[in-house]
Amino acid sequence: MWGKLYEAVKQVMLLTHKTEQNREEIKALRQEVRDLTRAVERLVYEINRVSEKDDHEREKITLRLENELLRFERRLPTGKRGEEPTDKE
């Protein structure tokens, strides 16, 4: 009987220790998940910023190209035969 009681107490102590160990591991894992979540959120934010910056750069390049095309078109002759292009600048 004392042997069974000893084994039961020993088992309870072992389970108590393992439970505490598991709680600590769970706490550490939760912190890791929070840290990873923050890192992912930061990456999403940065990706969005880069995307917006790229959109603005494309828009600026498009506008520059349109400006250059307009300047080039002003230099072309009117296309009517016998007339000289006029210089409007």
LINGI-V55347 format. One line per field, one symbol per residue. ss: DSSP state (@ for helix, = for strand, . for the rest). phi: phi as a letter, one per 20 degrees, with the letter a starting at -180 (. if undefined). A space follows every 10 residues. Layout:
BEGIN
ss = ???
phi = ???
END
This chain:
BEGIN
ss = .@@@@@@@@@ @@@@@@@@@@ @@@@@@@@@@ @@@@@@@@@@ @@@@@@@@@@ @@@@@@@@@@ @@@@@@@@@@ @@@@@..... .........
phi = .fffffffff ffffffffff ffffffffff ffffffffff ffffffffff ffffgfffff ffffffffff ffffefffoe fndefeeee
END
